[in-house]
């Protein structure tokens, strides 16, 4: 994922399914090339590289 797509997700009211390491996350904030994410399945938070976030492609 790239920074432009992150900004698009954060500024859009539509739901986007974002994943990190096969786990669904929500983006809490960004700082340069890092994003703070919270995991949907528990209360864990983590700083990850934006490039390591991805959206599932339903057509593959």
N, C-alpha and C positions, 0 to 999 in steps of 0.2 A: 504494500500500500504506500501511497505517497502523501505528502503534506497537503496537496490540493484536495485530495479525496477526503482526508481527515476533516479539513475545514468544511467541505461540502456536507459531510455527515453531521458535524456539530451544528451547522447553521440550518439544517433541514429538519422539519418536524416529523417527517416520515421515519418509520423504524428501519434500521439497517442492521443486519446480522453480521457482527464483527467477531472475529475469532483470533485467539493466540494459542498456539500449541494445542490445537484441537478442542479448546475450551471457549465457550462464548464469554465475551467481555463487554463492558461498557466503558467508554472513554471518558475519564474524569477531567483530563486536561492535557495540554501539550506544551513542551518546552524544547525548542530547537528540533532535534531529531529523535527525541524521546517522548513517550506518551505514558501517563499514569492511567492504568486501567484497573477496574474492579471486576472480579470474576462473578458471573451470574450465579454460579452454583454454591458459592460460600462468601464469606466476608473478606477474603484475601485481596490485597491490593499489590500491585507490582509496577515498577518502572520498566518499560520495554522499548525497544527500538521501533519506530513507526514502520519501518520496512518489514518487520516481523508480523505485523497485523495483516489480516486478510479477510475477505468476504467470500463466502461459499458461492460458487457458481452453480446454479441449479441445472444448468444445461449440459454440464460435463458428466 
